[in-house]
């Protein structure tokens, strides 16, 4: 089975996860998924993206005022 590398953006609350989902539509690649076991965060959702450029994501999150706990690259 082929595995891919994803940039995971984790959140402390579901409302922050939903905020990113809404703001990322048509702007950034990715989607909300259940939190993988490798990640620890305050809510059960995270945003997964094949776009691995963390600097690009930091800029986007800052410009859109999206709160998040942290980012991490994960293979699954």
Phi and psi restraints in degrees (range 20) as a CNS / XPLOR table:
assign (resid 1 and name C) (resid 2 and name N)
       (resid 2 and name CA) (resid 2 and name C) 1.0 -79.5 20.0 2
assign (resid 2 and name N) (resid 2 and name CA)
       (resid 2 and name C) (resid 3 and name N) 1.0 133.2 20.0 2
assign (resid 2 and name C) (resid 3 and name N)
       (resid 3 and name CA) (resid 3 and name C) 1.0 -111.9 20.0 2
assign (resid 3 and name N) (resid 3 and name CA)
       (resid 3 and name C) (resid 4 and name N) 1.0 148.3 20.0 2
assign (resid 3 and name C) (resid 4 and name N)
       (resid 4 and name CA) (resid 4 and name C) 1.0 -115.8 20.0 2
assign (resid 4 and name N) (resid 4 and name CA)
       (resid 4 and name C) (resid 5 and name N) 1.0 156.8 20.0 2
assign (resid 4 and name C) (resid 5 and name N)
       (resid 5 and name CA) (resid 5 and name C) 1.0 -94.4 20.0 2
assign (resid 5 and name N) (resid 5 and name CA)
       (resid 5 and name C) (resid 6 and name N) 1.0 130.8 20.0 2
assign (resid 5 and name C) (resid 6 and name N)
       (resid 6 and name CA) (resid 6 and name C) 1.0 -122.6 20.0 2
assign (resid 6 and name N) (resid 6 and name CA)
       (resid 6 and name C) (resid 7 and name N) 1.0 149.0 20.0 2
assign (resid 6 and name C) (resid 7 and name N)
       (resid 7 and name CA) (resid 7 and name C) 1.0 -92.5 20.0 2
assign (resid 7 and name N) (resid 7 and name CA)
       (resid 7 and name C) (resid 8 and name N) 1.0 121.3 20.0 2
assign (resid 7 and name C) (resid 8 and name N)
       (resid 8 and name CA) (resid 8 and name C) 1.0 -103.4 20.0 2
assign (resid 8 and name N) (resid 8 and name CA)
       (resid 8 and name C) (resid 9 and name N) 1.0 128.7 20.0 2
assign (resid 8 and name C) (resid 9 and name N)
       (resid 9 and name CA) (resid 9 and name C) 1.0 -110.3 20.0 2
assign (resid 9 and name N) (resid 9 and name CA)
       (resid 9 and name C) (resid 10 and name N) 1.0 115.8 20.0 2
assign (resid 9 and name C) (resid 10 and name N)
       (resid 10 and name CA) (resid 10 and name C) 1.0 -100.1 20.0 2
assign (resid 10 and name N) (resid 10 and name CA)
       (resid 10 and name C) (resid 11 and name N) 1.0 154.8 20.0 2
assign (resid 10 and name C) (resid 11 and name N)
       (resid 11 and name CA) (resid 11 and name C) 1.0 -131.3 20.0 2
assign (resid 11 and name N) (resid 11 and name CA)
       (resid 11 and name C) (resid 12 and name N) 1.0 156.6 20.0 2
assign (resid 11 and name C) (resid 12 and name N)
       (resid 12 and name CA) (resid 12 and name C) 1.0 -88.1 20.0 2
assign (resid 12 and name N) (resid 12 and name CA)
       (resid 12 and name C) (resid 13 and name N) 1.0 -15.9 20.0 2
assign (resid 12 and name C) (resid 13 and name N)
       (resid 13 and name CA) (resid 13 and name C) 1.0 -146.1 20.0 2
assign (resid 13 and name N) (resid 13 and name CA)
       (resid 13 and name C) (resid 14 and name N) 1.0 151.9 20.0 2
assign (resid 13 and name C) (resid 14 and name N)
       (resid 14 and name CA) (resid 14 and name C) 1.0 -63.0 20.0 2
assign (resid 14 and name N) (resid 14 and name CA)
       (resid 14 and name C) (resid 15 and name N) 1.0 -35.2 20.0 2
assign (resid 14 and name C) (resid 15 and name N)
       (resid 15 and name CA) (resid 15 and name C) 1.0 -63.0 20.0 2
assign (resid 15 and name N) (resid 15 and name CA)
       (resid 15 and name C) (resid 16 and name N) 1.0 -34.8 20.0 2
assign (resid 15 and name C) (resid 16 and name N)
       (resid 16 and name CA) (resid 16 and name C) 1.0 -68.9 20.0 2
assign (resid 16 and name N) (resid 16 and name CA)
       (resid 16 and name C) (resid 17 and name N) 1.0 -38.2 20.0 2
assign (resid 16 and name C) (resid 17 and name N)
       (resid 17 and name CA) (resid 17 and name C) 1.0 -63.2 20.0 2
assign (resid 17 and name N) (resid 17 and name CA)
       (resid 17 and name C) (resid 18 and name N) 1.0 -45.0 20.0 2
assign (resid 17 and name C) (resid 18 and name N)
       (resid 18 and name CA) (resid 18 and name C) 1.0 -66.3 20.0 2
assign (resid 18 and name N) (resid 18 and name CA)
       (resid 18 and name C) (resid 19 and name N) 1.0 -32.5 20.0 2
assign (resid 18 and name C) (resid 19 and name N)
       (resid 19 and name CA) (resid 19 and name C) 1.0 -62.0 20.0 2
assign (resid 19 and name N) (resid 19 and name CA)
       (resid 19 and name C) (resid 20 and name N) 1.0 -45.7 20.0 2
assign (resid 19 and name C) (resid 20 and name N)
       (resid 20 and name CA) (resid 20 and name C) 1.0 -65.8 20.0 2
assign (resid 20 and name N) (resid 20 and name CA)
       (resid 20 and name C) (resid 21 and name N) 1.0 -42.1 20.0 2
assign (resid 20 and name C) (resid 21 and name N)
       (resid 21 and name CA) (resid 21 and name C) 1.0 -55.5 20.0 2
assign (resid 21 and name N) (resid 21 and name CA)
       (resid 21 and name C) (resid 22 and name N) 1.0 -44.7 20.0 2
assign (resid 21 and name C) (resid 22 and name N)
       (resid 22 and name CA) (resid 22 and name C) 1.0 -66.2 20.0 2
assign (resid 22 and name N) (resid 22 and name CA)
       (resid 22 and name C) (resid 23 and name N) 1.0 -45.2 20.0 2
assign (resid 22 and name C) (resid 23 and name N)
       (resid 23 and name CA) (resid 23 and name C) 1.0 -75.9 20.0 2
assign (resid 23 and name N) (resid 23 and name CA)
       (resid 23 and name C) (resid 24 and name N) 1.0 -23.2 20.0 2
assign (resid 23 and name C) (resid 24 and name N)
       (resid 24 and name CA) (resid 24 and name C) 1.0 -83.4 20.0 2
assign (resid 24 and name N) (resid 24 and name CA)
       (resid 24 and name C) (resid 25 and name N) 1.0 -15.7 20.0 2
assign (resid 24 and name C) (resid 25 and name N)
       (resid 25 and name CA) (resid 25 and name C) 1.0 -52.7 20.0 2
assign (resid 25 and name N) (resid 25 and name CA)
       (resid 25 and name C) (resid 26 and name N) 1.0 130.1 20.0 2
assign (resid 25 and name C) (resid 26 and name N)
       (resid 26 and name CA) (resid 26 and name C) 1.0 62.9 20.0 2
assign (resid 26 and name N) (resid 26 and name CA)
       (resid 26 and name C) (resid 27 and name N) 1.0 7.2 20.0 2
assign (resid 26 and name C) (resid 27 and name N)
       (resid 27 and name CA) (resid 27 and name C) 1.0 -120.0 20.0 2
assign (resid 27 and name N) (resid 27 and name CA)
       (resid 27 and name C) (resid 28 and name N) 1.0 -41.0 20.0 2
assign (resid 27 and name C) (resid 28 and name N)
       (resid 28 and name CA) (resid 28 and name C) 1.0 -133.2 20.0 2
assign (resid 28 and name N) (resid 28 and name CA)
       (resid 28 and name C) (resid 29 and name N) 1.0 148.8 20.0 2
assign (resid 28 and name C) (resid 29 and name N)
       (resid 29 and name CA) (resid 29 and name C) 1.0 -83.3 20.0 2
assign (resid 29 and name N) (resid 29 and name CA)
       (resid 29 and name C) (resid 30 and name N) 1.0 133.9 20.0 2
assign (resid 29 and name C) (resid 30 and name N)
       (resid 30 and name CA) (resid 30 and name C) 1.0 148.0 20.0 2
assign (resid 30 and name N) (resid 30 and name CA)
       (resid 30 and name C) (resid 31 and name N) 1.0 179.6 20.0 2
assign (resid 30 and name C) (resid 31 and name N)
       (resid 31 and name CA) (resid 31 and name C) 1.0 -159.4 20.0 2
assign (resid 31 and name N) (resid 31 and name CA)
       (resid 31 and name C) (resid 32 and name N) 1.0 162.2 20.0 2
assign (resid 31 and name C) (resid 32 and name N)
       (resid 32 and name CA) (resid 32 and name C) 1.0 -77.1 20.0 2
assign (resid 32 and name N) (resid 32 and name CA)
       (resid 32 and name C) (resid 33 and name N) 1.0 139.0 20.0 2
assign (resid 32 and name C) (resid 33 and name N)
       (resid 33 and name CA) (resid 33 and name C) 1.0 -139.8 20.0 2
assign (resid 33 and name N) (resid 33 and name CA)
       (resid 33 and name C) (resid 34 and name N) 1.0 162.6 20.0 2
assign (resid 33 and name C) (resid 34 and name N)
       (resid 34 and name CA) (resid 34 and name C) 1.0 -63.1 20.0 2
assign (resid 34 and name N) (resid 34 and name CA)
       (resid 34 and name C) (resid 35 and name N) 1.0 147.2 20.0 2
assign (resid 34 and name C) (resid 35 and name N)
       (resid 35 and name CA) (resid 35 and name C) 1.0 -63.4 20.0 2
assign (resid 35 and name N) (resid 35 and name CA)
       (resid 35 and name C) (resid 36 and name N) 1.0 123.1 20.0 2
assign (resid 35 and name C) (resid 36 and name N)
       (resid 36 and name CA) (resid 36 and name C) 1.0 -66.0 20.0 2
assign (resid 36 and name N) (resid 36 and name CA)
       (resid 36 and name C) (resid 37 and name N) 1.0 156.7 20.0 2
assign (resid 36 and name C) (resid 37 and name N)
       (resid 37 and name CA) (resid 37 and name C) 1.0 -59.9 20.0 2
assign (resid 37 and name N) (resid 37 and name CA)
       (resid 37 and name C) (resid 38 and name N) 1.0 -28.8 20.0 2
assign (resid 37 and name C) (resid 38 and name N)
       (resid 38 and name CA) (resid 38 and name C) 1.0 -71.1 20.0 2
assign (resid 38 and name N) (resid 38 and name CA)
       (resid 38 and name C) (resid 39 and name N) 1.0 -11.7 20.0 2
assign (resid 38 and name C) (resid 39 and name N)
       (resid 39 and name CA) (resid 39 and name C) 1.0 -110.8 20.0 2
assign (resid 39 and name N) (resid 39 and name CA)
       (resid 39 and name C) (resid 40 and name N) 1.0 138.9 20.0 2
assign (resid 39 and name C) (resid 40 and name N)
       (resid 40 and name CA) (resid 40 and name C) 1.0 -117.8 20.0 2
assign (resid 40 and name N) (resid 40 and name CA)
       (resid 40 and name C) (resid 41 and name N) 1.0 124.9 20.0 2
assign (resid 40 and name C) (resid 41 and name N)
       (resid 41 and name CA) (resid 41 and name C) 1.0 -155.2 20.0 2
assign (resid 41 and name N) (resid 41 and name CA)
       (resid 41 and name C) (resid 42 and name N) 1.0 172.1 20.0 2
assign (resid 41 and name C) (resid 42 and name N)
       (resid 42 and name CA) (resid 42 and name C) 1.0 -75.2 20.0 2
assign (resid 42 and name N) (resid 42 and name CA)
       (resid 42 and name C) (resid 43 and name N) 1.0 -20.7 20.0 2
assign (resid 42 and name C) (resid 43 and name N)
       (resid 43 and name CA) (resid 43 and name C) 1.0 -124.0 20.0 2
assign (resid 43 and name N) (resid 43 and name CA)
       (resid 43 and name C) (resid 44 and name N) 1.0 171.9 20.0 2
assign (resid 43 and name C) (resid 44 and name N)
       (resid 44 and name CA) (resid 44 and name C) 1.0 -90.5 20.0 2
assign (resid 44 and name N) (resid 44 and name CA)
       (resid 44 and name C) (resid 45 and name N) 1.0 8.0 20.0 2
assign (resid 44 and name C) (resid 45 and name N)
       (resid 45 and name CA) (resid 45 and name C) 1.0 -118.4 20.0 2
assign (resid 45 and name N) (resid 45 and name CA)
       (resid 45 and name C) (resid 46 and name N) 1.0 153.8 20.0 2
assign (resid 45 and name C) (resid 46 and name N)
       (resid 46 and name CA) (resid 46 and name C) 1.0 -147.2 20.0 2
assign (resid 46 and name N) (resid 46 and name CA)
       (resid 46 and name C) (resid 47 and name N) 1.0 166.4 20.0 2
assign (resid 46 and name C) (resid 47 and name N)
       (resid 47 and name CA) (resid 47 and name C) 1.0 -105.8 20.0 2
assign (resid 47 and name N) (resid 47 and name CA)
       (resid 47 and name C) (resid 48 and name N) 1.0 124.5 20.0 2
assign (resid 47 and name C) (resid 48 and name N)
       (resid 48 and name CA) (resid 48 and name C) 1.0 -110.3 20.0 2
assign (resid 48 and name N) (resid 48 and name CA)
       (resid 48 and name C) (resid 49 and name N) 1.0 133.3 20.0 2
assign (resid 48 and name C) (resid 49 and name N)
       (resid 49 and name CA) (resid 49 and name C) 1.0 -139.0 20.0 2
assign (resid 49 and name N) (resid 49 and name CA)
       (resid 49 and name C) (resid 50 and name N) 1.0 141.3 20.0 2
assign (resid 49 and name C) (resid 50 and name N)
       (resid 50 and name CA) (resid 50 and name C) 1.0 -79.6 20.0 2
assign (resid 50 and name N) (resid 50 and name CA)
       (resid 50 and name C) (resid 51 and name N) 1.0 -11.7 20.0 2
assign (resid 50 and name C) (resid 51 and name N)
       (resid 51 and name CA) (resid 51 and name C) 1.0 -75.4 20.0 2
assign (resid 51 and name N) (resid 51 and name CA)
       (resid 51 and name C) (resid 52 and name N) 1.0 106.1 20.0 2
assign (resid 51 and name C) (resid 52 and name N)
       (resid 52 and name CA) (resid 52 and name C) 1.0 -93.2 20.0 2
assign (resid 52 and name N) (resid 52 and name CA)
       (resid 52 and name C) (resid 53 and name N) 1.0 -0.4 20.0 2
assign (resid 52 and name C) (resid 53 and name N)
       (resid 53 and name CA) (resid 53 and name C) 1.0 -73.4 20.0 2
assign (resid 53 and name N) (resid 53 and name CA)
       (resid 53 and name C) (resid 54 and name N) 1.0 95.9 20.0 2
assign (resid 53 and name C) (resid 54 and name N)
       (resid 54 and name CA) (resid 54 and name C) 1.0 -64.4 20.0 2
assign (resid 54 and name N) (resid 54 and name CA)
       (resid 54 and name C) (resid 55 and name N) 1.0 -33.8 20.0 2
assign (resid 54 and name C) (resid 55 and name N)
       (resid 55 and name CA) (resid 55 and name C) 1.0 -63.6 20.0 2
assign (resid 55 and name N) (resid 55 and name CA)
       (resid 55 and name C) (resid 56 and name N) 1.0 -42.2 20.0 2
assign (resid 55 and name C) (resid 56 and name N)
       (resid 56 and name CA) (resid 56 and name C) 1.0 -61.4 20.0 2
assign (resid 56 and name N) (resid 56 and name CA)
       (resid 56 and name C) (resid 57 and name N) 1.0 -43.0 20.0 2
assign (resid 56 and name C) (resid 57 and name N)
       (resid 57 and name CA) (resid 57 and name C) 1.0 -66.0 20.0 2
assign (resid 57 and name N) (resid 57 and name CA)
       (resid 57 and name C) (resid 58 and name N) 1.0 -42.4 20.0 2
assign (resid 57 and name C) (resid 58 and name N)
       (resid 58 and name CA) (resid 58 and name C) 1.0 -57.3 20.0 2
assign (resid 58 and name N) (resid 58 and name CA)
       (resid 58 and name C) (resid 59 and name N) 1.0 -45.6 20.0 2
assign (resid 58 and name C) (resid 59 and name N)
       (resid 59 and name CA) (resid 59 and name C) 1.0 -60.9 20.0 2
assign (resid 59 and name N) (resid 59 and name CA)
       (resid 59 and name C) (resid 60 and name N) 1.0 -47.2 20.0 2
assign (resid 59 and name C) (resid 60 and name N)
       (resid 60 and name CA) (resid 60 and name C) 1.0 -61.0 20.0 2
assign (resid 60 and name N) (resid 60 and name CA)
       (resid 60 and name C) (resid 61 and name N) 1.0 -47.3 20.0 2
assign (resid 60 and name C) (resid 61 and name N)
       (resid 61 and name CA) (resid 61 and name C) 1.0 -63.1 20.0 2
assign (resid 61 and name N) (resid 61 and name CA)
       (resid 61 and name C) (resid 62 and name N) 1.0 -38.4 20.0 2
assign (resid 61 and name C) (resid 62 and name N)
       (resid 62 and name CA) (resid 62 and name C) 1.0 -68.5 20.0 2
assign (resid 62 and name N) (resid 62 and name CA)
       (resid 62 and name C) (resid 63 and name N) 1.0 -46.0 20.0 2
assign (resid 62 and name C) (resid 63 and name N)
       (resid 63 and name CA) (resid 63 and name C) 1.0 -62.6 20.0 2
assign (resid 63 and name N) (resid 63 and name CA)
       (resid 63 and name C) (resid 64 and name N) 1.0 -35.1 20.0 2
assign (resid 63 and name C) (resid 64 and name N)
       (resid 64 and name CA) (resid 64 and name C) 1.0 -92.0 20.0 2
assign (resid 64 and name N) (resid 64 and name CA)
       (resid 64 and name C) (resid 65 and name N) 1.0 -0.6 20.0 2
assign (resid 64 and name C) (resid 65 and name N)
       (resid 65 and name CA) (resid 65 and name C) 1.0 57.7 20.0 2
assign (resid 65 and name N) (resid 65 and name CA)
       (resid 65 and name C) (resid 66 and name N) 1.0 44.9 20.0 2
assign (resid 65 and name C) (resid 66 and name N)
       (resid 66 and name CA) (resid 66 and name C) 1.0 -96.6 20.0 2
assign (resid 66 and name N) (resid 66 and name CA)
       (resid 66 and name C) (resid 67 and name N) 1.0 127.2 20.0 2
assign (resid 66 and name C) (resid 67 and name N)
       (resid 67 and name CA) (resid 67 and name C) 1.0 -88.2 20.0 2
assign (resid 67 and name N) (resid 67 and name CA)
       (resid 67 and name C) (resid 68 and name N) 1.0 136.7 20.0 2
assign (resid 67 and name C) (resid 68 and name N)
       (resid 68 and name CA) (resid 68 and name C) 1.0 -146.4 20.0 2
assign (resid 68 and name N) (resid 68 and name CA)
       (resid 68 and name C) (resid 69 and name N) 1.0 161.3 20.0 2
assign (resid 68 and name C) (resid 69 and name N)
       (resid 69 and name CA) (resid 69 and name C) 1.0 -84.2 20.0 2
assign (resid 69 and name N) (resid 69 and name CA)
       (resid 69 and name C) (resid 70 and name N) 1.0 -53.0 20.0 2
assign (resid 69 and name C) (resid 70 and name N)
       (resid 70 and name CA) (resid 70 and name C) 1.0 -169.9 20.0 2
assign (resid 70 and name N) (resid 70 and name CA)
       (resid 70 and name C) (resid 71 and name N) 1.0 171.8 20.0 2
assign (resid 70 and name C) (resid 71 and name N)
       (resid 71 and name CA) (resid 71 and name C) 1.0 -120.2 20.0 2
assign (resid 71 and name N) (resid 71 and name CA)
       (resid 71 and name C) (resid 72 and name N) 1.0 148.7 20.0 2
assign (resid 71 and name C) (resid 72 and name N)
       (resid 72 and name CA) (resid 72 and name C) 1.0 -155.9 20.0 2
assign (resid 72 and name N) (resid 72 and name CA)
       (resid 72 and name C) (resid 73 and name N) 1.0 139.6 20.0 2
assign (resid 72 and name C) (resid 73 and name N)
       (resid 73 and name CA) (resid 73 and name C) 1.0 -85.6 20.0 2
assign (resid 73 and name N) (resid 73 and name CA)
       (resid 73 and name C) (resid 74 and name N) 1.0 133.4 20.0 2
assign (resid 73 and name C) (resid 74 and name N)
       (resid 74 and name CA) (resid 74 and name C) 1.0 -137.0 20.0 2
assign (resid 74 and name N) (resid 74 and name CA)
       (resid 74 and name C) (resid 75 and name N) 1.0 141.3 20.0 2
assign (resid 74 and name C) (resid 75 and name N)
       (resid 75 and name CA) (resid 75 and name C) 1.0 -105.2 20.0 2
assign (resid 75 and name N) (resid 75 and name CA)
       (resid 75 and name C) (resid 76 and name N) 1.0 124.2 20.0 2
